[in-house]
Structures are given as C-alpha cells and as structure tokens.
Amino acid sequence: MSRSGEQDPTRREQEEAWVGDAVLDLFARNWILREKGTLCGETLVRMTSNRFLATVGNPTSVEARIGRLYHREGLEAAFSWIESELLPVFRKQEKNRR
C-alpha cells in the first residue's frame, strides 16, 4: 500500500485476479467432473489458460472481475458469471477443436 493508504490499481487488479484464478479453477474442476465424469487435466489447462481468457478480454482483467464478484457477492455469483460469460465461449472452442 502507498503511504496514503491507497493501493496501487495495478497491484489491486493482480490480487483480485489471483483470487479470481482460484475461483475459475474450482469452477472448471467441478464442471469437468460433472461433464466428463472423470479427471481431465488437459481440459482444465485449456479452460483456465491465459490463451483462452484472452479470447474474452485481458486475462488479468477477466480473472480480476471473477475475483471481485467472489468478494462482493460470493462464490455462486462468480460461478454464475463464469457459466454465462466464459463457458459458452469455451464450449464453442472445444467443439471447433474436435
């Protein structure tokens, strides 16, 4: 934190993204188990990678948004956002990949 008590915006976004990354990882692991019925590290990597997130926006900003949602509204709200905003893009990419 700076001496004025305000945190640098870049650092704040990085910290929010760090939490958002964990929330996204938890969502992805649950989704993979539900959809595939088994563990699949390759799918997890694709779903949580910066390469994938870059299709939606700046990866750090996308993860930070998830982190802010988690902090403000809870896990369910963050999961809902991922499901409505990221999952359709991921499903489309997976379909094209096959």
LOTOR-685626 format. One record per residue (C-alpha): residue in one letter; residue number from 1; x, y, z. Coordinates in nm, 4 decimals. Layout:
residues N
<vokol code="a" pos="NUM" px="X" py="Y" pz="Z"/>
...
***
This chain:
residues 98
<vokol code="m" pos="1" px="0.0000" py="0.0000" pz="0.0000"/>
<vokol code="s" pos="2" px="0.1075" py="0.3530" pz="-0.0570"/>
<vokol code="r" pos="3" px="0.1619" py="0.5915" pz="0.2298"/>
<vokol code="s" pos="4" px="-0.1778" py="0.7482" pz="0.1682"/>
<vokol code="g" pos="5" px="-0.3393" py="0.4139" pz="0.2451"/>
<vokol code="e" pos="6" px="-0.4498" py="0.3604" pz="-0.1142"/>
<vokol code="q" pos="7" px="-0.3308" py="0.0581" pz="-0.3016"/>
<vokol code="d" pos="8" px="-0.1796" py="0.0801" pz="-0.6473"/>
<vokol code="p" pos="9" px="-0.4564" py="-0.0056" pz="-0.9007"/>
<vokol code="t" pos="10" px="-0.2325" py="-0.2461" pz="-1.0916"/>
<vokol code="r" pos="11" px="-0.1436" py="-0.4361" pz="-0.7778"/>
<vokol code="r" pos="12" px="-0.5079" py="-0.4435" pz="-0.6669"/>
<vokol code="e" pos="13" px="-0.6105" py="-0.5896" pz="-1.0037"/>
<vokol code="q" pos="14" px="-0.3351" py="-0.8517" pz="-0.9776"/>
<vokol code="e" pos="15" px="-0.4537" py="-0.9514" pz="-0.6301"/>
<vokol code="e" pos="16" px="-0.8163" py="-0.9714" pz="-0.7455"/>
<vokol code="a" pos="17" px="-0.7016" py="-1.1786" pz="-1.0435"/>
<vokol code="w" pos="18" px="-0.5101" py="-1.4134" pz="-0.8149"/>
<vokol code="v" pos="19" px="-0.8302" py="-1.4904" pz="-0.6259"/>
<vokol code="g" pos="20" px="-1.0324" py="-1.4988" pz="-0.9494"/>
<vokol code="d" pos="21" px="-0.7914" py="-1.7537" pz="-1.0936"/>
<vokol code="a" pos="22" px="-0.8574" py="-1.9820" pz="-0.7962"/>
<vokol code="v" pos="23" px="-1.2344" py="-1.9410" pz="-0.8337"/>
<vokol code="l" pos="24" px="-1.2128" py="-2.0162" pz="-1.2068"/>
<vokol code="d" pos="25" px="-1.0007" py="-2.3233" pz="-1.1337"/>
<vokol code="l" pos="26" px="-1.2568" py="-2.4515" pz="-0.8819"/>
<vokol code="f" pos="27" px="-1.5411" py="-2.3895" pz="-1.1279"/>
<vokol code="a" pos="28" px="-1.3504" py="-2.5679" pz="-1.4061"/>
<vokol code="r" pos="29" px="-1.2681" py="-2.8708" pz="-1.1921"/>
<vokol code="n" pos="30" px="-1.6318" py="-2.9093" pz="-1.0844"/>
<vokol code="w" pos="31" px="-1.7567" py="-2.8596" pz="-1.4389"/>
<vokol code="i" pos="32" px="-1.5113" py="-3.1145" pz="-1.5820"/>
<vokol code="l" pos="33" px="-1.6100" py="-3.3758" pz="-1.3247"/>
<vokol code="r" pos="34" px="-1.9797" py="-3.3105" pz="-1.3947"/>
<vokol code="e" pos="35" px="-1.9420" py="-3.3103" pz="-1.7752"/>
<vokol code="k" pos="36" px="-1.6811" py="-3.5817" pz="-1.8251"/>
<vokol code="g" pos="37" px="-1.7330" py="-3.7855" pz="-1.5110"/>
<vokol code="t" pos="38" px="-1.3564" py="-3.8076" pz="-1.4649"/>
<vokol code="l" pos="39" px="-1.0429" py="-3.6003" pz="-1.4146"/>
<vokol code="c" pos="40" px="-0.9021" py="-3.4279" pz="-1.7238"/>
<vokol code="g" pos="41" px="-0.6011" py="-3.2073" pz="-1.6728"/>
<vokol code="e" pos="42" px="-0.5813" py="-3.1108" pz="-2.0401"/>
<vokol code="t" pos="43" px="-0.9327" py="-2.9661" pz="-2.0336"/>
<vokol code="l" pos="44" px="-0.8550" py="-2.7858" pz="-1.7088"/>
<vokol code="v" pos="45" px="-0.5473" py="-2.6250" pz="-1.8626"/>
<vokol code="r" pos="46" px="-0.7385" py="-2.5170" pz="-2.1727"/>
<vokol code="m" pos="47" px="-1.0273" py="-2.3737" pz="-1.9699"/>
<vokol code="t" pos="48" px="-0.8109" py="-2.1734" pz="-1.7303"/>
<vokol code="s" pos="49" px="-0.5291" py="-2.0672" pz="-1.9628"/>
<vokol code="n" pos="50" px="-0.4454" py="-1.7085" pz="-2.0456"/>
<vokol code="r" pos="51" px="-0.4752" py="-1.8081" pz="-2.4108"/>
<vokol code="f" pos="52" px="-0.8418" py="-1.8966" pz="-2.3589"/>
<vokol code="l" pos="53" px="-0.9140" py="-1.5969" pz="-2.1350"/>
<vokol code="a" pos="54" px="-0.7617" py="-1.3675" pz="-2.3985"/>
<vokol code="t" pos="55" px="-1.0491" py="-1.4586" pz="-2.6305"/>
<vokol code="v" pos="56" px="-1.2789" py="-1.2763" pz="-2.3879"/>
<vokol code="g" pos="57" px="-1.0521" py="-0.9909" pz="-2.2785"/>
<vokol code="n" pos="58" px="-0.7305" py="-0.9179" pz="-2.0980"/>
<vokol code="p" pos="59" px="-0.6691" py="-1.2368" pz="-1.8952"/>
<vokol code="t" pos="60" px="-0.5751" py="-1.0494" pz="-1.5782"/>
<vokol code="s" pos="61" px="-0.8820" py="-0.8279" pz="-1.6080"/>
<vokol code="v" pos="62" px="-1.1119" py="-1.1272" pz="-1.6660"/>
<vokol code="e" pos="63" px="-0.9731" py="-1.3061" pz="-1.3606"/>
<vokol code="a" pos="64" px="-0.9907" py="-0.9842" pz="-1.1570"/>
<vokol code="r" pos="65" px="-1.3577" py="-0.9496" pz="-1.2460"/>
<vokol code="i" pos="66" px="-1.4186" py="-1.3005" pz="-1.1169"/>
<vokol code="g" pos="67" px="-1.2257" py="-1.2194" pz="-0.8005"/>
<vokol code="r" pos="68" px="-1.4274" py="-0.9012" pz="-0.7406"/>
<vokol code="l" pos="69" px="-1.7547" py="-1.0880" pz="-0.7917"/>
<vokol code="y" pos="70" px="-1.6426" py="-1.3515" pz="-0.5454"/>
<vokol code="h" pos="71" px="-1.5507" py="-1.0919" pz="-0.2826"/>
<vokol code="r" pos="72" px="-1.8636" py="-0.8799" pz="-0.3279"/>
<vokol code="e" pos="73" px="-2.1341" py="-1.1386" pz="-0.3976"/>
<vokol code="g" pos="74" px="-1.9915" py="-1.4808" pz="-0.3185"/>
<vokol code="l" pos="75" px="-1.8964" py="-1.7992" pz="-0.4942"/>
<vokol code="e" pos="76" px="-2.2372" py="-1.8593" pz="-0.6505"/>
<vokol code="a" pos="77" px="-2.2346" py="-1.5192" pz="-0.8241"/>
<vokol code="a" pos="78" px="-1.8822" py="-1.5751" pz="-0.9527"/>
<vokol code="f" pos="79" px="-1.9756" py="-1.9212" pz="-1.0799"/>
<vokol code="s" pos="80" px="-2.2878" py="-1.7795" pz="-1.2487"/>
<vokol code="w" pos="81" px="-2.0798" py="-1.5202" pz="-1.4304"/>
<vokol code="i" pos="82" px="-1.8301" py="-1.7824" pz="-1.5458"/>
<vokol code="e" pos="83" px="-2.1159" py="-2.0043" pz="-1.6624"/>
<vokol code="s" pos="84" px="-2.2855" py="-1.7271" pz="-1.8607"/>
<vokol code="e" pos="85" px="-1.9814" py="-1.5419" pz="-1.9954"/>
<vokol code="l" pos="86" px="-1.6938" py="-1.7885" pz="-2.0267"/>
<vokol code="l" pos="87" px="-1.8497" py="-2.1319" pz="-2.0580"/>
<vokol code="p" pos="88" px="-2.0297" py="-2.0666" pz="-2.3895"/>
<vokol code="v" pos="89" px="-1.7036" py="-1.9455" pz="-2.5457"/>
<vokol code="f" pos="90" px="-1.5173" py="-2.2451" pz="-2.4067"/>
<vokol code="r" pos="91" px="-1.7790" py="-2.4903" pz="-2.5332"/>
<vokol code="k" pos="92" px="-1.7577" py="-2.3360" pz="-2.8803"/>
<vokol code="q" pos="93" px="-1.3789" py="-2.3615" pz="-2.8804"/>
<vokol code="e" pos="94" px="-1.3938" py="-2.7227" pz="-2.7651"/>
<vokol code="k" pos="95" px="-1.6402" py="-2.8056" pz="-3.0407"/>
<vokol code="n" pos="96" px="-1.4126" py="-2.6424" pz="-3.3011"/>
<vokol code="r" pos="97" px="-1.1082" py="-2.8183" pz="-3.1555"/>
<vokol code="r" pos="98" px="-1.2654" py="-3.1577" pz="-3.2171"/>
***
